[in-house]
Amino acid sequence: MGALAALIVTILGGLVVWYMTKAPQTPSEELEYNVARIASIKADQNTLDFISIKVANLGGKAAHDVQLNLSIPEGVQVIQQQVVSSAGPIANTPVIPKAQQQATLAFPVIAPSEVVNLTVLLQSYGSVMPMVSVRSAETIGKLGNAIPRGAEGLPGSVAFSIIPIALVAQLAMFYIFTKYLPLTPSLLRGSANNIAFVMLHNGLIEEGGAILTNVVSRKGGEAYELTNLGLFKGLSGDLETAEKYFVAAQRWSDAAPRWRGSRCLDATIKFNRCVVLLGAGRKQEAQECLDEAFNLHQQQVAFYCKLSTYIRLAAKEEQGTRQIVDRHSKS
């Protein structure tokens, strides 16, 4: 018994001596990066790829002289880009030279738990992904989720994770509208609403709906927001609520003076209703709505058809939809 007690005392004494004499743990940096394609949209013969590149410092020490190295495939053009940080504004924001296939973006320091997000809009003849590597003055970054430890469930981290989607959609909206359609007040009113429209029509239903409902709850909206809310509800499977939104938007349009461009609004309502009806399997009604939308504003709806994944798919698979799109596009 005495020997056992002596053994226990010796072990405990050893643990105390080890704890009191051990060297303090030195904080270290830990760089992790993530590369993801947020969405891909066909525009005429080209493909627009929305790429998000995140770099996070998961360690307890600031990373200095961080370099984000990019290799962009031959023939790919950088259309727009944006850099944001979870820590706030970045001084001397680095940019990718548009005429180069190799680029290095330098960040003097990335603090512990800070996440830097580069969003890029690329144009090519097929979907592409850039090659990425990250290093600092002391370490080489590793591929991962780039989410700071303990931040996975926090509202702030969730909000920051949505930032690249909103930014790149906004960049895409600017590019698509300026390249493929004259800039008209009816289309450019309320950029957040247009962002949501693009996202909803390309399958980003939850993300587009979150942006739309958040903006409407904070700033309010008008008939264009109502019809996009109807689109969101319809694509989410709530057809009854979707129809109520469409009816409300149409009543708003009917009550508005004609000089406010109500034909554009009416065409948008018809087009959104068409997409919801397609999703519900009501093809005949959907085709009637699409035809009516074209008759209201042919140029605008022709542009919408290029933008919407749902209409492009329907035109490929259904003869009736394809005939409507072809007839109005050629006239």
MOJO-V484670 format. One record per residue. N is the residue number from 1. RES is the residue in one small letter. PSI is psi in whole degrees, 0 to 359 (none if undefined). Layout:
BEGIN
n=(N:N)
res=(RES:RES)
psi=(PSI:PSI)
END
This chain:
BEGIN
n=(1:2:3:4:5:6:7:8:9:10:11:12:13:14:15:16:17:18:19:20:21:22:23:24:25:26:27:28:29:30:31:32:33:34:35:36:37:38:39:40:41:42:43:44:45:46:47:48:49:50:51:52:53:54:55:56:57:58:59:60:61:62:63:64:65:66:67:68:69:70:71:72:73:74:75:76:77:78:79:80:81:82:83:84:85:86:87:88:89:90:91:92:93:94:95:96:97:98:99:100:101:102:103:104:105:106:107:108:109:110:111:112:113:114:115:116:117:118:119:120:121:122:123:124:125:126:127:128:129:130:131:132:133:134:135:136:137:138:139:140:141:142:143:144:145:146:147:148:149:150:151:152:153:154:155:156:157:158:159:160:161:162:163:164:165:166:167:168:169:170:171:172:173:174:175:176:177:178:179:180:181:182:183:184:185:186:187:188:189:190:191:192:193:194:195:196:197:198:199:200:201:202:203:204:205:206:207:208:209:210:211:212:213:214:215:216:217:218:219:220:221:222:223:224:225:226:227:228:229:230:231:232:233:234:235:236:237:238:239:240:241:242:243:244:245:246:247:248:249:250:251:252:253:254:255:256:257:258:259:260:261:262:263:264:265:266:267:268:269:270:271:272:273:274:275:276:277:278:279:280:281:282:283:284:285:286:287:288:289:290:291:292:293:294:295:296:297:298:299:300:301:302:303:304:305:306:307:308:309:310:311:312:313:314:315:316:317:318:319:320:321:322:323:324:325:326:327:328:329:330:331)
res=(m:g:a:l:a:a:l:i:v:t:i:l:g:g:l:v:v:w:y:m:t:k:a:p:q:t:p:s:e:e:l:e:y:n:v:a:r:i:a:s:i:k:a:d:q:n:t:l:d:f:i:s:i:k:v:a:n:l:g:g:k:a:a:h:d:v:q:l:n:l:s:i:p:e:g:v:q:v:i:q:q:q:v:v:s:s:a:g:p:i:a:n:t:p:v:i:p:k:a:q:q:q:a:t:l:a:f:p:v:i:a:p:s:e:v:v:n:l:t:v:l:l:q:s:y:g:s:v:m:p:m:v:s:v:r:s:a:e:t:i:g:k:l:g:n:a:i:p:r:g:a:e:g:l:p:g:s:v:a:f:s:i:i:p:i:a:l:v:a:q:l:a:m:f:y:i:f:t:k:y:l:p:l:t:p:s:l:l:r:g:s:a:n:n:i:a:f:v:m:l:h:n:g:l:i:e:e:g:g:a:i:l:t:n:v:v:s:r:k:g:g:e:a:y:e:l:t:n:l:g:l:f:k:g:l:s:g:d:l:e:t:a:e:k:y:f:v:a:a:q:r:w:s:d:a:a:p:r:w:r:g:s:r:c:l:d:a:t:i:k:f:n:r:c:v:v:l:l:g:a:g:r:k:q:e:a:q:e:c:l:d:e:a:f:n:l:h:q:q:q:v:a:f:y:c:k:l:s:t:y:i:r:l:a:a:k:e:e:q:g:t:r:q:i:v:d:r:h:s:k:s)
psi=(318:326:321:318:319:322:317:317:320:317:314:319:319:319:320:316:318:318:321:337:354:150:139:142:127:126:147:158:154:100:132:141:159:138:127:143:116:317:165:129:133:131:106:234:357:164:132:117:130:110:133:127:115:138:124:144:105:355:186:8:142:139:128:152:54:133:125:110:130:139:113:131:152:139:359:135:133:114:308:160:157:139:130:159:145:344:354:192:147:126:140:60:125:153:157:122:127:337:5:147:340:135:149:122:125:135:117:322:141:115:163:135:2:142:124:132:121:123:133:138:116:141:131:183:4:159:136:161:132:153:136:141:153:138:160:190:340:329:167:132:154:152:135:206:339:44:123:144:133:358:358:323:7:142:322:318:325:316:319:328:337:339:311:325:312:317:312:328:322:319:317:320:314:314:311:314:319:334:323:351:140:145:112:147:325:334:330:2:126:87:323:322:319:322:312:320:312:314:316:318:355:25:358:68:308:318:314:319:323:317:315:310:326:315:317:320:330:322:352:187:184:204:325:321:324:315:327:328:322:319:315:312:318:315:338:356:358:80:325:312:323:315:324:320:318:318:317:318:320:321:321:314:317:329:346:149:146:333:348:11:43:337:323:316:314:320:321:318:313:318:314:320:322:314:319:318:324:316:333:359:11:73:318:314:322:317:324:318:318:317:317:322:317:318:334:317:89:313:316:315:327:321:315:321:323:328:328:122:322:318:320:319:318:319:332:325:338:126:320:314:317:320:321:313:314:318:315:330:332:340:none)
END
